[in-house]
Amino acid sequence: MRPLRRKTSARSAGMSGEPILVSLFADCGGSSLGYRWAGFRELLAVEWDGNVVETFRLNFPGVPVWKRDIRKIRGEEILGFCSLRKGELDLLDGSPPCQGYSTAGKRVVTDERNDLFRENIRLIGELQPKIFVIENVSGMIKGKMKGIFKEYMKSLKSLSYKVKCKLMNAKYYGVPQSRQRLIWIGVRNDLDMEPSYPEPYRNVITVGHAWTGVVNKTFCRRPTGNLVNLYYEKLKPGISYSSGPGFSTKRLSFYKPSNTLPKTIKNGLSLIMHPTECRSITIEEAKRLQTFPDDFMLFGEFEEQWAGIGNSVPPRMMEAIAGHIRDRILSSVCNN
């Protein structure tokens, strides 16, 4: 059934100086939070996973969210719902599923999840936003995935956009976590502006600083049996296991940014261990490392909450990107 049209005019909201945004593959709202902090108004979010949709609704009650298959959504439907004409949307954001490209997975070129990136590209063409932003894993520019990366770049440029892609590490943009991600920024050719990126911050935030004052409310997952000796006695800060039952498990250091927070749970434990205690880090600690505020609500059990955090875009990183786009690109377009 076709969703009802919004009653308010999105165009008038954009003209008031508040950039307007639609998010595809919104996950639990990491990107959305960053855009909100940067002064954007989100008109619509699209997400398929029911669990993270519930998390999104808990934290963004004023933003409509469609729990729908992106392959069945057409640009004209989004435009009609948002009361927009083609080309009026300020920014279209998307973070297509990355498991098919990730170096942590099997990296199968024919993985059907890879096709969802093409759906993102299709909707850019149908909506023709002034700017688009796409986030994905660094594995797309490594090894056998390079061909897909080149194909996507060619397709994006064919839509009449100036397009750049940069490998950015979240630790240089206010996030206490070393997390490398590819960020595409495209600016429509008729706007006569080049895509650009925020400058990295001078200082990085350590785990110890990020956890100042943290209050743990969730159960601390602790290894049992033989895993106790494996995790606690042998695993030192900054070191990870390359094989065996502790494969990919990492112990954090208070004096450095965190390792990348993965979606994966193994042996009932997250793969990220506390710097000094024999346990996984808690949900509250993980939220701090991903830069979600303490009052950000997560739906579901531990595994579901952890996956929501691990799959999300760090809000502070997206705030830096969105703020740069607002001040250096959109403001110039509006002033011309």
Secondary structure, DSSP 4 states (H G I P E B T S, - for coil): -PPPPPSS-HHHHHHTT--EEEEES-TTSHHHHHHHHTT-EEEEEE---HHHHHHHHHH-TTS-EE-S-GGG--HHHHHHHHT--TT--SEEEE----TTT-TTS---TT-GGGHHHHHHHHHHHHH--SEEEEEEEGGGGSGGGHHHHHHHHHHHHTTTEEEEEEEEEGGGTT-SB--EEEEEEEEEGGG------PPPPS----HHHHTTT----SPPP---THHHIIIIII--BT-BBSSSTTBT-EE--TTSPBPP--S-EETTEESEE-SSSSSBPPHHHHHHHHT--TT----SSHHHHHHHHHHSPPHHHHHHHHHHIIIIIIHHHHH-
